[in-house]
Amino acid sequence: MTYQITKSICIHNDEDGWDFNFKTDEYGTVSVTTSFGNDPTFQYIDIPKDCIQHFIDALEQFKT
């Protein structure tokens, strides 16, 4: 048998009904899916393992 251990984190907003789901694969790539309320459309992005810190640094620029 082969096993794969993954990590999953969800940020969910009950008031507005949106969420961000973060998951990793065996290569360390982070996949982010988003959904908003009753909208059946999902948005999807992959962040390679060696780019995660750059992604975080870019998001930090938007903090007030």
N, C-alpha and C positions, 0 to 999 in steps of 0.2 A: 504494500500500500504506500502511496505517496501522500504526504500531507503538506498543506500550505498554510502558514500562519500569516494573517493579514491584520492590519490595524484599520479601524474605521472610527471616524469622529463626525458627529452631526451637530450643526448649529441650526436651531429651529426657532422661529419667531411665531408664537401662538397668536398674537394680535393680528399680524398681517398675513400669516400663512405661508411665509417663504422659508426655505431651508437651503443650507449648503452641506453636502455630504462629501467628506474627504476619505479616500481609501488608498492603500498602497498595494503594489504588486510585489512579486518576488525580486524585481530589479530595483526597488526603492522609488519607482515612479509614483507620484501622487496624482490621483485622478480626482477631479472636483466636478460634481454635478450639482446643478441648482434647479429649483422649481419654485414657482410663485403661485400660491393659492390654488385655484381650480384650473389654472392653465396647464394643459396636458403636455406642453412643450418643455423639454429639458435642455439646459445649456450644459456643455461638457468641455472640460479642458484637461490636458495632461501636462504635468510639470515634471521634467526629468530630474532625477536625484541630484545631479550636479548643478541644477539651476534653482533649487528650492530656496537657498539663502538669498539669491538675487531677487526672487519673487517676493520674499518677506521684506527685504530692504526697500523694494519699490512700493509695497503697500504701506510701509512705515512713513513714507513721504506724504501720504494722505491724512495721517493723524493730525489732529489740531492741538 
